[in-house]
Amino acid sequence: MNPIERIRAIYASFSKTQRRIADLLLRRENSVCFMSLKDLSVEASVTAVTVLNFVKKLGYRNFSEFKKEYQSYIQSMISPRSVVREDSPYCEGKITPDVIERIRRSERQLLEESYAMIHDDHLIGATALIKQARTIYLVAKNLSEPVAATFQKRLAFLGLDSELLSLENLNILPRMLARANELDVFVVFSFPNYSQSIIDVGRCARQRGCAIICITDKSTSPMACYSDIVLLCQTASLVFYNSMTAPLSVVNILATLLAVELKETLDENRETYQLLASYFDHKTDP
């Protein structure tokens, strides 16, 4: 049996305290499965020892074994194992005007559904956090990396200091995170399959006192619970499980709002920008 089936099978035998843990796991399974022992005990308002006794009652030797199996189960339920949706009725291997129109409609729907999920206050709040930050740390992996890289270029054009964190070298990453503090903001991109390394970075950022903006697909995603602002994007397209159409649009909206906010500063520095740009103008070179 998977962890959820085990919990339900012996739920009646749980004590009142153990039921608090069980109810939390069943209610917020998508995000709770990524919590540490300490975080889970705090969230359930129980001691760490109570959590350990709970997982042993389920038949696991320790919390690490329970967490690993629980994560595997959740990932198998919420995260696609392939890039292309094999169940799509339009993957027939033939392009027709009807297929093209359906694809266009699907892309428009991704944007419309995403815009409907994002409140103006969230966009204004995210813009304010980014504007006042000393450094904007961008955290992304796999398909969302190009989206983060695009955002970084927009921020550079606006004169904002940003850094795209590399998750490849886990020896260097802690040294980079050590520079972050409450003056900084993290913009985290998190989509299925939810990367544990991204979640770990989010937890570190929270521990360092940094503000966190999460761009993700659902409010119950693992990173959402660590974030100050969550910007939701619909990513399940007609053919692909994870379409970056909406996330790319959201970062463009944020960049545009920042440009509006920073207009006065940009205008003040225009002459300086033009002067420095002249050093790279070689059109008159012999």
SULVEN-V746742 format. One record per residue. N is the residue number from 0. RES is the residue in three letters. SS is DSSP state (H for helix, E for strand, - for the rest). PHI is phi in whole degrees, 0 to 359 (999 if undefined). BURIAL is b if it has 9 or more other C-alpha atoms within 8 Angstrom, else e. Layout:
N & RES & SS & PHI & BURIAL
N & RES & SS & PHI & BURIAL
This chain:
0 & MET & - & 999 & e
1 & ASN & - & 281 & e
2 & PRO & H & 303 & b
3 & ILE & H & 296 & e
4 & GLU & H & 296 & e
5 & ARG & H & 296 & b
6 & ILE & H & 299 & b
7 & ARG & H & 292 & e
8 & ALA & H & 294 & e
9 & ILE & - & 243 & e
10 & TYR & H & 305 & b
11 & ALA & H & 297 & e
12 & SER & H & 272 & e
13 & PHE & - & 288 & b
14 & SER & - & 286 & e
15 & LYS & H & 300 & e
16 & THR & H & 292 & e
17 & GLN & H & 295 & b
18 & ARG & H & 293 & b
19 & ARG & H & 297 & b
20 & ILE & H & 293 & b
21 & ALA & H & 299 & b
22 & ASP & H & 297 & e
23 & LEU & H & 295 & b
24 & LEU & H & 295 & b
25 & LEU & H & 285 & e
26 & ARG & H & 279 & e
27 & ARG & - & 233 & b
28 & GLU & H & 300 & b
29 & ASN & H & 296 & b
30 & SER & H & 259 & b
31 & VAL & H & 296 & b
32 & CYS & - & 295 & b
33 & PHE & - & 260 & b
34 & MET & - & 283 & b
35 & SER & - & 283 & e
36 & LEU & H & 302 & b
37 & LYS & H & 295 & e
38 & ASP & H & 297 & e
39 & LEU & H & 294 & b
40 & SER & H & 294 & b
41 & VAL & H & 294 & b
42 & GLU & H & 297 & e
43 & ALA & H & 270 & b
44 & SER & - & 60 & e
45 & VAL & - & 227 & b
46 & THR & - & 277 & e
47 & ALA & H & 297 & b
48 & VAL & H & 297 & e
49 & THR & H & 297 & b
50 & VAL & H & 295 & b
51 & LEU & H & 299 & b
52 & ASN & H & 295 & e
53 & PHE & H & 296 & b
54 & VAL & H & 291 & b
55 & LYS & H & 292 & b
56 & LYS & H & 294 & e
57 & LEU & - & 283 & b
58 & GLY & - & 106 & e
59 & TYR & - & 261 & b
60 & ARG & - & 289 & e
61 & ASN & - & 203 & b
62 & PHE & H & 293 & b
63 & SER & H & 299 & e
64 & GLU & H & 295 & b
65 & PHE & H & 299 & b
66 & LYS & H & 298 & b
67 & LYS & H & 297 & e
68 & GLU & H & 290 & b
69 & TYR & H & 295 & b
70 & GLN & H & 296 & b
71 & SER & H & 298 & e
72 & TYR & H & 294 & b
73 & ILE & H & 297 & b
74 & GLN & H & 299 & b
75 & SER & H & 291 & b
76 & MET & H & 273 & e
77 & ILE & H & 253 & e
78 & SER & - & 240 & b
79 & PRO & - & 289 & b
80 & ARG & - & 265 & e
81 & SER & - & 226 & e
82 & VAL & - & 277 & e
83 & VAL & E & 259 & e
84 & ARG & - & 284 & b
85 & GLU & - & 288 & e
86 & ASP & - & 272 & e
87 & SER & - & 293 & e
88 & PRO & - & 286 & e
89 & TYR & - & 257 & e
90 & CYS & - & 274 & e
91 & GLU & - & 255 & e
92 & GLY & - & 77 & e
93 & LYS & - & 218 & e
94 & ILE & - & 271 & e
95 & THR & - & 229 & e
96 & PRO & H & 305 & e
97 & ASP & H & 294 & e
98 & VAL & H & 297 & b
99 & ILE & H & 300 & b
100 & GLU & H & 294 & e
101 & ARG & H & 295 & e
102 & ILE & H & 295 & b
103 & ARG & H & 302 & e
104 & ARG & H & 296 & e
105 & SER & H & 296 & b
106 & GLU & H & 294 & b
107 & ARG & H & 296 & e
108 & GLN & H & 294 & e
109 & LEU & H & 303 & b
110 & LEU & H & 292 & b
111 & GLU & H & 298 & e
112 & GLU & H & 293 & b
113 & SER & H & 292 & b
114 & TYR & H & 299 & b
115 & ALA & H & 292 & e
116 & MET & H & 273 & b
117 & ILE & - & 257 & b
118 & HIS & - & 282 & e
119 & ASP & H & 303 & e
120 & ASP & H & 300 & e
121 & HIS & H & 291 & b
122 & LEU & H & 294 & b
123 & ILE & H & 296 & e
124 & GLY & H & 295 & b
125 & ALA & H & 295 & b
126 & THR & H & 299 & b
127 & ALA & H & 295 & e
128 & LEU & H & 298 & b
129 & ILE & H & 292 & b
130 & LYS & H & 299 & e
131 & GLN & H & 270 & e
132 & ALA & - & 288 & b
133 & ARG & - & 291 & e
134 & THR & - & 225 & b
135 & ILE & E & 257 & b
136 & TYR & E & 267 & b
137 & LEU & E & 257 & b
138 & VAL & E & 236 & b
139 & ALA & - & 207 & b
140 & LYS & - & 209 & b
141 & ASN & H & 59 & e
142 & LEU & H & 296 & e
143 & SER & H & 276 & b
144 & GLU & H & 299 & b
145 & PRO & H & 298 & e
146 & VAL & H & 294 & b
147 & ALA & H & 297 & b
148 & ALA & H & 296 & b
149 & THR & H & 297 & e
150 & PHE & H & 297 & b
151 & GLN & H & 298 & b
152 & LYS & H & 295 & e
153 & ARG & H & 297 & b
154 & LEU & H & 295 & b
155 & ALA & H & 297 & b
156 & PHE & H & 298 & e
157 & LEU & - & 274 & b
158 & GLY & - & 80 & e
159 & LEU & - & 259 & b
160 & ASP & - & 277 & b
161 & SER & E & 223 & b
162 & GLU & E & 218 & b
163 & LEU & E & 269 & b
164 & LEU & - & 288 & b
165 & SER & - & 269 & e
166 & LEU & - & 261 & b
167 & GLU & - & 281 & e
168 & ASN & - & 253 & e
169 & LEU & H & 284 & e
170 & ASN & H & 278 & e
171 & ILE & H & 275 & e
172 & LEU & H & 306 & b
173 & PRO & H & 299 & e
174 & ARG & H & 289 & e
175 & MET & H & 289 & e
176 & LEU & H & 291 & b
177 & ALA & - & 296 & e
178 & ARG & - & 280 & e
179 & ALA & - & 281 & b
180 & ASN & - & 210 & b
181 & GLU & - & 294 & b
182 & LEU & - & 276 & b
183 & ASP & - & 252 & b
184 & VAL & E & 229 & b
185 & PHE & E & 252 & b
186 & VAL & E & 251 & b
187 & VAL & E & 249 & b
188 & PHE & E & 258 & b
189 & SER & E & 222 & b
190 & PHE & - & 225 & b
191 & PRO & - & 301 & b
192 & ASN & - & 289 & e
193 & TYR & - & 297 & b
194 & SER & - & 284 & b
195 & GLN & H & 296 & e
196 & SER & H & 295 & e
197 & ILE & H & 293 & b
198 & ILE & H & 298 & b
199 & ASP & H & 297 & e
200 & VAL & H & 297 & e
201 & GLY & H & 300 & b
202 & ARG & H & 296 & b
203 & CYS & H & 296 & b
204 & ALA & H & 298 & b
205 & ARG & H & 296 & b
206 & GLN & H & 296 & e
207 & ARG & - & 279 & b
208 & GLY & - & 85 & e
209 & CYS & - & 278 & b
210 & ALA & E & 283 & b
211 & ILE & E & 229 & b
212 & ILE & E & 249 & b
213 & CYS & E & 248 & b
214 & ILE & E & 254 & b
215 & THR & E & 213 & b
216 & ASP & - & 263 & b
217 & LYS & - & 206 & e
218 & SER & - & 291 & e
219 & THR & - & 261 & b
220 & SER & - & 295 & b
221 & PRO & - & 304 & b
222 & MET & - & 282 & b
223 & ALA & H & 301 & b
224 & CYS & H & 290 & e
225 & TYR & H & 262 & b
226 & SER & - & 257 & b
227 & ASP & - & 278 & e
228 & ILE & E & 226 & b
229 & VAL & E & 244 & b
230 & LEU & E & 251 & b
231 & LEU & E & 271 & b
232 & CYS & - & 230 & b
233 & GLN & - & 281 & b
234 & THR & - & 238 & b
235 & ALA & - & 275 & b
236 & SER & - & 270 & b
237 & LEU & - & 299 & b
238 & VAL & - & 244 & b
239 & PHE & E & 265 & b
240 & TYR & - & 291 & b
241 & ASN & - & 241 & b
242 & SER & - & 269 & b
243 & MET & - & 263 & b
244 & THR & H & 304 & b
245 & ALA & H & 290 & b
246 & PRO & H & 303 & b
247 & LEU & H & 295 & b
248 & SER & H & 295 & b
249 & VAL & H & 296 & e
250 & VAL & H & 291 & b
251 & ASN & H & 292 & b
252 & ILE & H & 296 & e
253 & LEU & H & 299 & b
254 & ALA & H & 297 & b
255 & THR & H & 293 & e
256 & LEU & H & 297 & b
257 & LEU & H & 295 & b
258 & ALA & H & 299 & b
259 & VAL & H & 296 & e
260 & GLU & H & 295 & e
261 & LEU & - & 261 & b
262 & LYS & H & 305 & e
263 & GLU & H & 298 & e
264 & THR & H & 295 & e
265 & LEU & H & 296 & b
266 & ASP & H & 295 & e
267 & GLU & H & 296 & e
268 & ASN & - & 264 & e
269 & ARG & H & 301 & e
270 & GLU & H & 298 & e
271 & THR & H & 296 & e
272 & TYR & H & 299 & e
273 & GLN & H & 293 & e
274 & LEU & H & 297 & e
275 & LEU & H & 293 & e
276 & ALA & H & 294 & e
277 & SER & H & 296 & e
278 & TYR & - & 291 & e
279 & PHE & - & 250 & e
280 & ASP & - & 266 & e
281 & HIS & - & 253 & e
282 & LYS & - & 296 & e
283 & THR & - & 267 & e
284 & ASP & - & 296 & e
285 & PRO & - & 292 & e
